[in-house]
Each structure stands twice: as structure tokens, then as C-alpha cells.
């Protein structure tokens, strides 16, 4: 096995591990520590967030944007980036074509893994619904992470 193939496989493995470790938690609202949040505490705030999320879903707002389209997009972007970086790495050792092919395959795999294990951003309607619900309960949502 050539050094380029080993390096590409190792890079893909570490990338998959990082994605799996960081991609499990989904985006959630960030609340400004206003007097209401300080008075009720974080535990009550978490319960209110869960209730607002359930209300949003019951009203028809979806927490995901469409995983299939996101998966295809991430795989295509990963393949393009992998092919470009693989071609550069392959050119260094005199095998730009092989490097591009290996890079494209590992990039597509990394994009697929990112889609499967990564957290997708909720739809804007879902975010707006949850934020409105939280505002009506006295919280001040300032963003999502």
C-alpha cells in the first residue's frame, strides 16, 4: 500500500471519529440569562425548551430540513474537496490522478458520515416556533448552537 493511500485512509478514519464524537448533540436554543431564567433555573428552562420543541413538532414544524438532500450535498462537496486535495498530494509524489481518485472517494465517504452522524440545523419555521414559545414563557432566546 502506498504512503498516499495509507495517509488518506488514516485521515478518513480520524475524520470519522471526530464527526461521531461531536455530531451527536443537536442544535438547541441559547437563552440569555435574563431575570426570568435566573429565577426559574436551568432545570425548569430545559423542561420548557422540551415542551416548546414538542409543541413545534405537533404544529407541523419539522426539526430537520430533509436529511436525504443534505446527505447528497455533503457527499458531493466532500468528494470535490477530497479530489482537489488528493490531486495536490498525489502530484507531490508523481501520481496526481491516483491521488485525486483516492481523495474523491475518501471525501465522499467523509461527507456521507458527516450527514449520517452530524447534527443538521432545524428548519427556520421550527426555530421560529420554539423561539416564540420561549419568549411567551419569559425567556430571551439569542440563537441556536
Backbone as a ProteinNet text record, in pm:
[ID]
protein_1_A
[PRIMARY]
XXXXXXXXXXXXXXXXXXXXXXXXXXXXXXXXXXXXXXXXXXXXXXXXXXXXXXXXXXXXXXXXXXXXXXXXXXXXXXXXXXXXXXXXXXXXXXXXXXXXXXXXXXXXXXXXXXXXXXXXXXXXXXXXXXXXXXXXXXXXXXXXX
[TERTIARY]
85.7	0	90.6	60.9	145.6	122.8	216.8	208.1	86.9	53.3	-62.2	-192.2	-205.4	-326.2	-337.9	-226.1	-228	-264.6	-206.3	-234.8	-380.9	-432.7	-572.6	-666.8	-637.4	-720.6	-715	-597.1	-580.5	-655.6	-645.3	-715.3	-866.3	-917.4	-1061.1	-1107.2	-1026.3	-1060.2	-1069.7	-968.9	-971.5	-1085.5	-1115.3	-1225.3	-1357.9	-1375.3	-1498.3	-1512	-1402.8	-1405.3	-1444.2	-1386.2	-1418.4	-1564.8	-1615.5	-1755.9	-1848.7	-1816.2	-1901.1	-1901.7	-1789	-1780.2	-1850.3	-1844.9	-1900.8	-2037.9	-2081.3	-2204.7	-2328.8	-2321.5	-2436.9	-2536.6	-2489.4	-2579.3	-2639.8	-2771.5	-2838.9	-2839	-2862.3	-2870.9	-2983.8	-2962.4	-3061.4	-3056.2	-3164.9	-3166.8	-3070.7	-3011.2	-2926.2	-3009.8	-3022	-3105.1	-3018.5	-3057	-2990.3	-3026.3	-2929.9	-2957.3	-3033.1	-3155.6	-3238.2	-3295	-3364.5	-3417.7	-3507.9	-3586.3	-3674.5	-3593.3	-3492	-3409	-3339.2	-3288.3	-3221.7	-3319.4	-3445.4	-3541.3	-3591.1	-3607.8	-3659.8	-3549.8	-3430.5	-3319.4	-3310.4	-3195.7	-3167.1	-3255.1	-3286.8	-3367.8	-3507.4	-3571.1	-3704.4	-3693.3	-3587	-3566.9	-3556	-3484.7	-3471.6	-3607.8	-3690.8	-3825.5	-3909	-3897.2	-3971	-3924.4	-3793.7	-3741.3	-3799.8	-3800.4	-3854.8	-4002.8	-4079.4	-4221.9	-4242	-4162.2	-4174.4	-4137	-4036	-3998.6	-4113.5	-4175.7	-4287.5	-4405.2	-4431.4	-4539.8	-4511	-4385.1	-4347	-4370.4	-4330.1	-4349	-4497.7	-4575.8	-4719.7	-4788.8	-4734.8	-4792.5	-4749.7	-4655.5	-4613.7	-4477.5	-4411.7	-4276.3	-4180.2	-4092.2	-4002.7	-3865.5	-3809.8	-3678.1	-3566.8	-3586.6	-3485.2	-3526.6	-3430	-3458.7	-3478.5	-3454.7	-3457.2	-3320.7	-3305.1	-3175	-3121.7	-3208.5	-3160.3	-3087.5	-3146.9	-3082.9	-2953.2	-2951.2	-2831.4	-2719.9	-2756.3	-2658.1	-2593.3	-2674.7	-2622	-2530.4	-2574.3	-2493.9	-2360.8	-2361.7	-2237.5	-2144.1	-2198.7	-2114.7	-2049.4	-2126	-2072	-1964.2	-1989.7	-1890.1	-1764.4	-1783.6	-1669.1	-1587.7	-1655.7	-1584.9	-1503.4	-1561.2	-1489	-1367	-1385.1	-1272.7	-1165.7	-1211.5	-1116.1	-1037.6	-1106.6	-1038.4	-932.6	-966	-870.2	-749.2	-773.9	-660.6	-582.3	-651.9	-582.9	-495.5	-543.1	-463.7	-336.9	-347.6	-230.3	-131.5	-185.4	-97.3	-36.6	-115.8	-65.7	38.6	23.5	119.6	256.7	258.8	385.2	464.5	394.3	462.8	455.3	403.8	400.4	280.9	171.6	52.9	-72.6	-85.4	-197.4	-331.5	-341	-467.5	-510	-417.9	-448.8	-483.7	-409.2	-436.7	-574.5	-613.8	-746.4	-855.5	-836.9	-937.8	-951.2	-838.9	-841	-902.8	-864	-919.1	-1068.7	-1115.9	-1259.4	-1336.8	-1285.2	-1354.2	-1356.4	-1244	-1241.5	-1321.7	-1320.8	-1400.6	-1549.2	-1592	-1733.9	-1775.2	-1687.7	-1717.3	-1726.5	-1636.4	-1639.6	-1766.6	-1807.7	-1932.1	-2053.2	-2054	-2163.7	-2168.9	-2054	-2050	-2094.8	-2054.8	-2096	-2247.5	-2308.4	-2453.7	-2523.7	-2469	-2533.7	-2520.2	-2404.1	-2378.5	-2379.2	-2374.7	-2371.7	-2510.5	-2512.1	-2638.9	-2675.5	-2797.1	-2841.4	-2915.8	-2909.8	-2977.9	-3128	-3208.8	-3354.6	-3404	-3524.5	-3582.7	-3607.7	-3613.2	-3633.7	-3769.5	-3871.6	-4004.5	-4000.4	-3926.8	-3913.2	-3842.8	-3732.4	-3657.2	-3745.9	-3816.5	-3903.5	-4014.1	-4071.7	-4179.5	-4127.8	-4016.4	-3960.5	-3920.3	-3857.7	-3817.8	-3939.6	-4047.5	-4168.9	-4227.6	-4234.7	-4286.4	-4203.8	-4072.8	-3985.8	-4002.4	-4017.2	-4039.2	-4169	-4274.2	-4401.9	-4392.8	-4294.9	-4274.5	-4178.3	-4130.3	-4043.7	-3896.2	-3856.3	-3713.7	-3676	-3545.5	-3496.3	-3396.3	-3446.9	-3354.3	-3269.6	-3140.3	-3049	-2983.2	-3009.8	-2951.2	-2961.9	-2905.8	-2906.7	-2766.1	-2727.7	-2599.4	-2617.9
-117.3	0	124.1	218.7	336.8	429.3	519.3	613.9	704.7	739.1	826.1	757.4	629.1	553.9	540	508.2	494.6	627.3	735	866.2	904.3	876.5	908.2	825.8	697.1	611	655.2	690.2	735.5	866.1	958.1	1086.3	1064.7	978.2	949.4	887.5	797.1	732.8	836.9	923.2	1024.9	1123.3	1158.5	1249.2	1187.6	1058.3	989.3	984.5	961.8	958.9	1096.1	1199.8	1336.2	1368.1	1333	1359.4	1282.4	1157.8	1076.3	1131.6	1182.3	1233.5	1367.8	1450.9	1585	1600.5	1508.6	1527	1472.4	1424.4	1360.3	1459	1569.7	1665.4	1755.9	1771.8	1855.6	2001.8	2090.7	2232.3	2260.6	2353.8	2388.2	2538.7	2594.3	2738.5	2778.9	2893.8	2954.6	3064	3060.6	3157.4	3261.8	3387.9	3497.8	3488.2	3507.3	3492.6	3613.5	3631.4	3742.6	3708	3800.9	3773.1	3649.7	3625.1	3508.1	3377.9	3366.1	3245.5	3228	3336	3326.3	3285.5	3327.9	3295.3	3150.6	3096.1	2959.8	2854.4	2890.4	2795.4	2716.6	2653.3	2581.8	2457.6	2388.7	2266.6	2296.3	2399.9	2439.1	2488.1	2561.2	2609.9	2492.6	2385.9	2268.2	2203.1	2197.6	2142.2	2227.8	2359.7	2450	2436.4	2421.7	2401.9	2274.3	2166.4	2038.7	2052.8	2123.4	2143.5	2226.8	2331	2415.3	2337.5	2251.8	2167.9	2073.5	2012.8	1921.5	1996.1	2117.2	2197.3	2230.8	2262.6	2295.7	2175.9	2058.1	1937.9	1905.2	1922.3	1895.6	1991.5	2112.5	2211.1	2188.8	2095.8	2065.2	2118	2190.5	2237.4	2120.4	2100.5	1985.4	2026.2	1944.5	1977.6	1957.1	1875.8	1852.5	1912.9	1948.2	2010.4	1909.8	1786.8	1687.4	1623	1515.7	1450.4	1397.8	1350.4	1291.5	1394.4	1511	1615.7	1662.6	1672.7	1715.4	1611.7	1483.3	1376.3	1382.1	1397.8	1405.9	1527.2	1641	1763.1	1747.1	1695.7	1678.8	1579.9	1473.3	1374.5	1436.7	1514.9	1577.9	1680.3	1761.1	1860.8	1791.1	1685.5	1610.6	1548.5	1495	1434.6	1538.9	1655.5	1761.5	1809	1830.6	1876.1	1766.8	1642.1	1532	1514.6	1527.6	1513.4	1620.7	1744.2	1853.9	1833.3	1800.8	1782.5	1656.3	1551.4	1429.3	1452.1	1533.6	1563.3	1638.6	1731.5	1806.6	1712.9	1630.4	1535.4	1435.2	1387.1	1292.4	1353.7	1480.7	1548.3	1554.7	1566.1	1572.6	1443.6	1329.9	1200.8	1149.4	1231.6	1194.9	1112.2	1116.3	1038	1120.9	1231.6	1323.4	1256.4	1173.2	1106.4	1010.2	928.5	835.2	909.7	1014.4	1094.5	1156.9	1205.6	1266	1163.2	1043.2	937.6	895.1	877.3	838.8	950.8	1073.4	1188.3	1202.9	1180.9	1191.8	1086	963.3	855.9	881.7	921.6	945.6	1070.5	1170.8	1290.8	1262.9	1181.5	1144.2	1064.7	973.7	894.7	985	1080.7	1172.4	1257.4	1302.1	1378.8	1296.9	1170	1081	1060.3	1034.7	1016.1	1141.4	1255.5	1381.3	1394.3	1359	1367.4	1266.8	1146.8	1043	1065.8	1113.5	1126.9	1270.1	1365.5	1505.3	1559	1664.2	1728.3	1826.2	1815.6	1909.5	2023.9	2137.6	2254.6	2239	2268.5	2259.6	2359.6	2334.9	2427.6	2562.1	2667.6	2801.2	2812.9	2746.6	2750.2	2687.8	2578.9	2511.6	2604.4	2665.3	2757.2	2874	2933.9	3047.6	3008.5	2890.8	2844.7	2827.7	2756.9	2733.1	2865.3	2954.4	3084.5	3163.7	3165.1	3238.3	3178.9	3047.9	2979.6	3017.3	3018.9	3052.9	3198.9	3287.9	3430.2	3447.6	3374.6	3385.1	3334.7	3250.6	3198.7	3284.9	3392	3484.8	3474.4	3384.4	3367.6	3459.9	3475.5	3555.7	3471.7	3396.1	3318	3411.3	3383.5	3470.8	3400.7	3272.1	3198.3	3048.6	2972.5	2824.8	2773.1	2673	2603.2	2457.7
0	0	0	-87	-95.4	23.1	42	153.3	137.7	15	-9.5	30.1	-3.7	30.1	181.6	248.2	394.4	461.3	414.2	472.6	451.9	333.3	305.1	393	408.4	492.7	638.4	685.5	823.7	846.9	752.7	763.6	766.7	680.4	678.4	809.6	865	991.8	1103.7	1115.8	1221.2	1201.7	1077.1	1048.5	1091.8	1064.3	1104.7	1256.5	1325.9	1473	1528.4	1474.6	1521	1495.5	1377.4	1346.3	1438.9	1463.8	1550.9	1692.3	1737	1873.8	1889.6	1787	1800.9	1739.4	1656.8	1581.9	1647.4	1768.8	1830.3	1890.6	1937.2	2000.5	1894	1898.3	1801	1843.1	1746.6	1779.2	1877.2	1964.8	2065.9	2091.8	2145.4	2169.2	2281	2263.6	2366	2430.5	2561.6	2634	2703.4	2685	2755.4	2903.8	2991.9	3136.2	3193.7	3147.7	3196	3335.1	3397.5	3532	3538.2	3432.5	3433.9	3439.5	3355.5	3354.6	3489.4	3543.7	3675.1	3784	3773.4	3879.5	3871	3748.4	3736.6	3738.6	3696.7	3694.9	3565.5	3546.9	3423.1	3405.5	3514	3503	3449	3500.6	3451.8	3307.7	3277.3	3140.6	3043.1	3081.7	2995.2	2971.1	3074.6	3059.9	2964.7	2978.7	2890.6	2745.7	2725.8	2590.2	2530.8	2608.9	2560.2	2524.8	2608.1	2579.5	2453.3	2436.6	2317.2	2191.5	2201	2087.4	2050.5	2151.6	2126.3	2062.8	2109.6	2052.1	1905.5	1874.9	1737.2	1645.3	1691.6	1610.3	1594.2	1701.4	1693.9	1596.8	1583.9	1492.8	1348	1326.1	1190	1151.4	1240.1	1210.7	1230.9	1135.6	1142.4	1195.5	1286.1	1338.6	1236.7	1133	1030.2	898.6	814.6	685.8	573.9	596.2	488.8	479.7	550.2	563.6	430.4	341.2	215.8	130.3	112.7	33.3	95.2	225.7	297.1	280.6	282.4	266.8	128.9	24.5	-111.7	-125.3	-72.3	-82.4	-10.2	112.3	188	120.4	62.9	-5.9	-129.6	-206.3	-327	-292.4	-192	-150.2	-99.6	-19.7	31.1	-80.5	-181.9	-294.9	-370.4	-392.8	-462.9	-386.3	-258.1	-175.6	-165.7	-151.1	-143.2	-271.8	-385.8	-514.8	-532.6	-496.8	-510.8	-421.1	-294.5	-204	-239	-284.9	-326.3	-448.4	-542.5	-662.4	-625.1	-533.1	-488.4	-419.2	-326.7	-258.1	-353.2	-450.7	-549	-641	-673.5	-760.7	-695.2	-565.1	-492.3	-511.6	-514.7	-531.3	-674.7	-766.7	-907.4	-949.1	-875.5	-911	-884.3	-956	-932	-958.3	-1062.8	-1094.7	-984.9	-938.1	-829	-701.7	-674.3	-554.7	-559.5	-677.6	-692.6	-672.5	-726.9	-711.9	-565.8	-499.4	-357.6	-274.4	-304.4	-230.9	-250.6	-373.7	-401.1	-324.3	-324.1	-252.3	-102.1	-46.9	98.5	133.7	48.2	73.8	68.1	-28.1	-37.1	85.8	128.8	249.4	371.7	382.2	495.7	493.3	375	363.4	400.8	360.1	395.9	546.7	607	752.4	826.1	774.6	837.9	836.2	725.6	714.2	803.4	810.8	889.3	1038.9	1082.1	1224.5	1274.4	1184.3	1224.3	1254.5	1329	1362.8	1252	1201.4	1099.8	1168.1	1106.7	1160.4	1138	1239.7	1223.4	1118.4	1068.8	972.1	1040.2	959.6	1015.4	1083.9	1029.1	1091.1	1231.1	1244.4	1374.3	1474.6	1431.5	1518.2	1560	1464.3	1495.2	1592.5	1573.7	1661.4	1803.9	1818.7	1952.6	2018	1941.4	1996.9	2045.4	1966	2005.1	2132.7	2139.2	2257.5	2381.4	2366.4	2479.7	2520.6	2420.9	2453.4	2531.8	2490.8	2561.1	2704.7	2732.1	2868.1	2949.4	2890.4	2963.3	2935	2846.7	2813.8	2699.6	2680.6	2569.1	2488.3	2386.5	2303.1	2216.6	2211.8	2137.2	2018.5	2000.8	1889.7	1915.3	1820.3	1831.8	1806	1883.5	1862.2	1889.5
[MASK]
+++++++++++++++++++++++++++++++++++++++++++++++++++++++++++++++++++++++++++++++++++++++++++++++++++++++++++++++++++++++++++++++++++++++++++++++++

